[in-house]
Amino acid sequence: MKNIKYKITIILSLALVVFNCQEDDATIGDITAPNTVEITAEIVGADTDNPDGDGSGFVNLIATANNAVSYKFDFGDGLSEVAPSGVVTHRFTNVGTNTYTVVVNAIGTGGLSSSTAMEITVRSDFDDPELKQLLSGGSSKTWYLASSEAAHLGVGPGNIGVDAEGFWYPKWYAAQPFEKCEDDISACLCDDELTFTLDANGQLTYELDNNGFTFFNAGHQGIVGENAGEDACFAYDTSGAKIVSLAPSLTDWTTVPDPDFAARGTAMNIAEGGFMGYYVGSSVYDVISVSDTELYVRTLDANDSGLAWYHKFQTSPADNTFETVFTNLVWQDEFDIPGTPDATKWTYDLGAGGWGNNEVQTYTNNVENVIVEDGLLKITARADGSGGYTSARLKSQDLQEFTYGRVEVRAKLPAAQGTWPAIWMLGANFDTVGWPTCGEIDIMEQTGQDKFNTSAALHFPGNSAGDAITEETSNETSTTEFHNYTVEWTSTAIKVLVDDTVFLSWANTSDSAFNADFFMILNVAMGGTLGGTIDPAFTQDTMEIDYVRVYQ
């Protein structure tokens, strides 16, 4: 098939007024205005039988001019592109045969420009009416960041040449649930409202309400005259509806080696530089998947096609209110029988030795350190009168071990400086693989110096000790009132709560340490890395536990 080239040449005469004895021309010092602007258009697939092209909508455009250093193309479909070479390939995506007025601005030194225009008639056959319906609901629909989901923002290899084994998912980084909403430098991302509207003619438009602030990638902040050195929120106007055109995906998804992966194969191109929340300079988004309530997209970083950014959206604002998925009570200890703890449920760690954290207590199973009375389990740390300390550490190892579920412990914590109470879990394979390979879930810890906050942590290979996944929450009555300390643990997420408020969320994966049996540990340490300096006047203090319950 022979392509037909349509060529229109427009020569512009420029007149500049100069107030000196030089001849009138287009150059004043270093400022040069372009002239003799020409445009050549090649409609891909055009021949005598198909003068408007092969239905792909592709047109190759070449602009030339004397004294031009760059060119800006406005394609007449709401999209534009700057091309220093003057050569672009553009895909016109309005379905059917349509005529567009293409305007080219030739830019010279000093910013002077000259422009010309031409009309191009081209045919485009591609459409995805189902996607338009799902995005807009048939009229208008608003989407929100799915911030409760893992990888609501993520980044990975941009193409198969960068990483053939992982170019289709956020391999390098996936935001944890609510991670971007809890950080002051990124919280503006969670306020975005993205609205798609479909008119009676089948035209899809898009508008981003960013409440005045956009979360900018560090490499793209020049557009607002900023350079924070890291991703940050800046004031930016995103108002106004923008045309959305659809085209086949530019990514060859058939090369994905995962047989369970399937992308939709449609790309959205948002006119006038529109973008979906996180600014990386791109307006083209591949739709990986979409439903009535969920949208998952991918876009290439405009500065580096080797980076692909991923976004998840949903049709309702994300809610950090906790709703458990586990309602079947499978194990409990209500501590209703006075005396020593139930030996069918609890055993002990005994002895001294610092326990890997420079702790100074010796653990015992003596009644002065651990007893059930008044409907409570009481673990008491004591000064032994000779400069040492005793306490107790109960565990359910070999008695109660489980994979996934909700563990809820209601407790009141010791108030004395230097006490280090903990409610936590350890992988049941600890004796064979060691720590941190076995994994550790700290449901509640409290330092010896700060009794107004409690924290949670996850330890596993690559993220252990000082590099653990940690979060802290205000808990001003922890030593005077009982509170519920809870972990919700599934194959896809671990959430830690105080009184049904989530303050740590982490996306669990199939290759993590958190997909096997764990057992529970309850203890009060003294001193050490979190206990710190012990009050010289310390005599004793107690952690009281009302119950321990496990739901699956």
N, C-alpha and C positions, 0 to 999 in steps of 0.2 A: 504494500500500500504506500503510495507516495503522499507525503505531507505537503500541504499548501502553506506557504508563508505569506502572511498579509503584512505589508510594510507601509507605514505611513511616516513621512518625514516632514517635520515642521521646523522651519528656520525662523528664529526669533531675532529681530533687530532690536538692539538695546541702545538706548541713548542716555548717557550720563552727562550732567552739567558740571563742568569743572571751572573753578574761578581762578585760572592762571593761564599762562601763555601756551600750555601744552595743547596738542591736538585733541579733539574729542575722540575718546576710545573707551574701551570697557575696563581699563586698568588704571587704578590710582594707587601708586605705591605697591603694597603687597596685597591689595584687595582686587580680586579678579572676578568678574561676573561671567558665568557660562553663556555661550551662545551656540547657535546651530544645533538645537536639540533634536534628536531623532529617536524614534521608537520602532523596533521591529517585533512583531508578534507572530509566533508559530503555534497554531492550535494543534495539539497532539492528536494524531489519527485522522486529520482532515484529508479528504480526497474529493473527487468529483461527486461520489455518491453520498458522502457524509461531510458536507462543507463546514459543519459546526463541530467536527471532531468525533472521536470514537465513544463518547459518553463518559469518559473518565473525568472530564472537566479540566484537565491539565492544559496550561498555556505557558510556553517559554517566551519570556520577554527580555529584550536587550535594549538598553538605553545608552545613547552616546551623546556627547556634547563637547565642544571646545571649552577648555579651562574648567572642567568639572572634576571635583575630587571625590564626590559621592552622589548617590541618587536615592531619593525616597519615592517609592511606588505606593499610590493609593489605588486599590484595585476596583473600587466601585461597589464592593460587596460588604463594606464595613471593616475590611482588613487592610493593613498596610505593612510595608517592610522597607528597611533601609539596606541598600546594597552598594557598598563602595565600588564594586566592579561594574555595576550597571546591569548585571545578569541575574535574573531570578526565574524560578519556575513556580507558578501559582496554580492552586487547584480551586476552581470555581465550583461551589457545591449546591447552589440552588437547583432543585430538581427541575428538569426540563431544559428547553432552549431559551437562554436569556441573553440580553445585551447589557454590557457593563461599560461604563466610562472610566477608563484607566487614566489617572493623572500621574505624571512623572515630574518631580522637582529635581532639577540638576543643581547641585550645591557647589559653589565655588569657594575660593579662599576668602577669608573674612566673613563668611556666612551669607554672601550674596547668592541668590538663587534665581533660576529661570524655570518656567514650567510649560508643559504642553500636555495635551490630552488626546486620547483616541478611543473609539468605540470598538469593543470586541464582542462578537456573538459566539457563544460556546454552549455545548450541550453537556449536561450532567445527569447520569442515570441513577446514581447511588442515593438511597434513602433508608432510613431506619425509623419508620413510623411508630413502632412499638416503644423504642427508646424515648421518642418525643412524648408519648403518652405517659410513660413511667416517670420521666423527669418532671412533667408538668401536671400530672393528674388529669390531663385533658384540657385544663384551663390554666391554673396557676398553683404551684406547690413550693413550699419553703423547706430547705434542708439545713441541717445543723451538723457541726462537727460531732462525730461519734466518739466523744472524748472518754466515754466509759469503756471503750474497746481498746485492746492492745493494738498497736500499729495504727492508731488514728492519724499519726504522722510517722512516716518512715522513709528511709533512703537505701538504695541498693545500686548495683551495677546498671548502667544505662543500656547496655547492649551485649550481644553475645560475644563480641570481640573483647569486652572487658572481663567477663566471667561467664563462660558457657554453661556453668552448672548452677548459676544463681541470679541470672539477669532479670527474672520475672517476679521477684518478691523483695521486700525490704531486708536484704541480707545483712546490711551493715549497721542499721539502727532501726528500732521500732519503739516508739514512745509507749510507756506503760500507761494503764488506765488513769485518766485524770492528770497525768504528769504535766502536760502543757497548761492545764488550768490552775495548777497549784504554784506555778512559778511566775513571779511578778513580771519577768521579762517577756513572757509568752502568753500571759493570760488573755490578752486581747483576741487571740485566735479563737478562743472558746465562745466569744460573744457574736461571732459572724453568723449572719443569716443569708443564705443563698437561695434566690427565688428564680425558678424557671417558669416561663409563661408561653403558652401556645395559642396563637391567634387563629381566626377562622380560615386563614389561607395556608395554614400549616407551617407558619414561620415561628421558630423557637427563639425566644430572647431570654436574657439572663441579667440579673442585677444582684450585686453584692452590697449588703448593708453591714458595714464594718464598725458601726458606732464611732466613726471618726479615726480609728486606729487600725493599722495593719501590721502583722507580724512579718518582718522582713528577714530573709536570709542574709547572712553577713556579707556575701559577695554581691548583693544587689541593692545596697542602701544608697548608692550614689544618686539614684533617681529622686531621692528626697534630700540630697545634700548632706547625708550622714555617713559616718564610718565608726560604728560602735565597736568593731572588732569581734563581735559575736551577734548571733541572731537577737533581734530586739523589736519592740513595738514602736512605731512612729506614726504621727498624724499623717493621714493620706486620704484624699477624696476619691471614693469609688462609686459615687452616685451616677445614676443614669442607666437605662436599659441598653443592653448590647446584643447585637445579633449573634446567634449561635448557628454555625453551619456544621453539617455532619459529613464525614468522609470515611472511607475504609481506613483501618488502623495502618500506621506506617511501620509498625512492629510486626515481624513475621513470627506470630505465636506458634506456628507449627514446629518451630525448632526447640520449643520447651521440652526438656527430657522427662518432666513429671507427667505421667499418663493421666493423673487426676486433675490436672490444671486445664481450664478452658476459659479463654478470654472472649468477650463479646465480639471484638473485631471492629468496633466503631470508635472513631475519634471525634471529639468535639473541638471546634475552633471558635474561640470567643473573640469577637471583634473588639477593636479599639483598646487592645492591650488588657482585656479582662482576664481575671485570674480567680482561682478558687481558694481564697483565704490566705494561704502562705505564699509570699511573693518570692518566686525564683525566676522571674522574667519571662515565663512561658505562658502562652495562651492556648496551647493545644493539649488536650487531655484525652488519653486513651481510656475508654470505659472497660474496666476489667469485668465488673459484674454490676448488675442493677436489679432491684426488685421494687415493689410498691413502697418499701420502707427503708431500703439500704442501698447505698451507692459507694462503689470502690473504684477509684481512678488512679492513673499514673501519668506523670508528665516529666519531660526531660528538662534538666537545668539549662537555661538559655546560655549560660557561660561555659557549660561543660556537659556535652552530650553523654559523657561517661557516667553521669549521675542521674538516677531516676528517683523522683519523689513520689510518694504514695499518700493518698488521703482517703479516709473513710468518713462517710456522712450518713445521717439518718433523718427521719422526718419528724422527730420530736427532740426537744432539747435534752441533753444527757442529764441524768439525775443521779446524784451521788448518794441518794437514800438507799440503805441496804435492804435487800430482799433476799433472804436465804433460799438456796435451792435444795437444802437438806432439812427435812422435817421429821424423819423417823429416828426417835431416840433409841440408840442401840447399846449405850453403856453409860453408866452414871455412878457417882459416889456422892451421896447427900450428907455424909458424915453424921448420921443420926445415932450411931451406936457408940457410946463412950468407951474410951480406952485407947489401945494402940490401933493404928490404921489397919484396915482390912487386908490381911495377908494374901487374899486371893486377887487383890487389885494393885497392891503396892509392895515394892521392895526398896532397898536403900543402896546408895553409894556411901561408903564409909572411909574414914581416914583423912589425912592431911596431904600436904604436898603441893599446894598452890593451884591445882586443877587447871594448869595451863594459863592462868590469869593473875598469878602472884597473890592469890587470895590467902588469908592468914588463919581461917577457921579450920577446925577439925570437925568432920561430919560424924555424927553418932546416930544410933537409933534409940537413945535414952529418952525416957518420958519427959525429962525436963527440957528436951529439945523438940520433941514431936509428940503430940497427943490429940485425941479427938475428945472434945468436951463442949457442952453448951450448943451442940449442933454444928460445931465448927472444927475444921482441921487447923491446929495451931502449930506453926513452925517457928521456934524461938531461938534466936541467936543470943548467946550469953558470954559475958566475960568470966573466965574460969578462976579469977583471983590471983593468977600467977603471970599475968601478962598475955595470956592466950585467950582464944575464943572457941566456943563450940556452937554447932548448929546442926541442921538436918537437911538431907537431900533425898526426896522420895522420887521413885521412877516406876513406870509401868512396864519396863522392859521384860520380855518373855511372858507377860501376863495380859497386857492389852496393847496390841499393835495393829495399826490399820493404815490403809491407803485412801486418801481423800475423805472429806467430811467437814463438819463444823464442830470445833472444840470451843466450849464456852466455860470459862472459869470466873466465878464471882468471888472477889477478894478485897480485903482492906490491907494496906501495905504498912510496913514499919516506918516510923518517922525519924529514927535516930540517924545522925550523921555517921557515914561509914557503912551503913547497911546496904546490901545490894540484893534486892529480891528479884526473882525471875520465875516466869511461867513459860515453859518452852518445850520443844520437841526435837528429837534426834533420830536420824535414820537408823532403822533396826539392824542394818548391816555394818554398824559402827565397828564392831569387834573384828570384822574381816577386812574392810576397806579403809578404815580410819577416817579421821576428820581432816579436811572438809568434804571429802568425796562422798561421805554418807549424807551430807546435807543437814542443815539446822534451821529450824523455824522458831524464832524468839517472839512469842505472843505478847509478852510484857517484860520489860526490864526497867529498872529505875536506878539512877546513879545515887551514890552516897551523899552527894552534895546538893542535888536539886530534887526536892520532894514535891515540886509543883508541876512536873512533867513526867510522862512515861513514854517509852519508845518501843519499837519493834524492829526486827532485823531478820534478814535471810542470808545464811552463809552457805556457799557452795564453791566448787573449784573456780578460781578466777575472781570470785567475789567473796572473800572471807576476811575475818579479823577486821582491820581498819578499812578494807575495801568492800565490806558487806553492803548489801542493799538495806538502808536504814531510813526510818522516818520517826519523828517525834511529835507528840501532841500534848496540848495543855491539859493538865489533870490536877487542878489545885486542891481538890478534896480527897486525893488518893490515900492519904494516911488517916483521914477522919471518917470516911464513908466507904461503903462497899460499891464497887463498880464491876461491870461485866467486861472481861477481857476475852476476845474472841478471834479465832482464825477461821476463815471460810476457804477451803482448799479443794480445788478441782483440777482436772487435767489441763485446763487452759488458764487458770488464774489462781493467785493466792492473795487474799485480802485480809488485813488485820484491822480490828475495830476496838474502840472503847465505847461501851454503851450504844451499840448499833450505829456508830459513826465510823465510816471507813477513813483511815488516815495513811495506810500503806497499801498500794496495789501493785502487783507484779504479774506479768504475763508468763504463765508456765508453758513449757514446751516439752515435746516428747523426748528430747534428749537431756533433760535436766535431771537433777538429783531428786526431784520431788514427785516421783511417780512410783514409789515403792512404800513399804510399811515404815511407819515411824512410831516411836513411843513417847510418852509424856514425862516431863521432869518438873518438880516443884522444889524450890530451895531458897534459902537466904544465905548469901555469902557475906563475908566481911572483908573490907578493904579491897585490894587488887585493882585492876585496870578501871573498873567502873565504881567500885565502892570508895576508892580514894582514901583520904585521911579519916581515921576513926576518931570520934569524939573521945578525948581522954577520960571524960567522966562516964563513958558508956558502961552500963551494967547489963541490960537486956532489952530486947524489943522483939515484936512478933508480927509475922504475916498470918492473917486469919483468912481461911478459905471456906466459903459457905457451901459450894458444890463444884463438881467437875462433871460436865455432860458432853457426850459425843453423839452427834446426829449424822446420819448418812441417808 
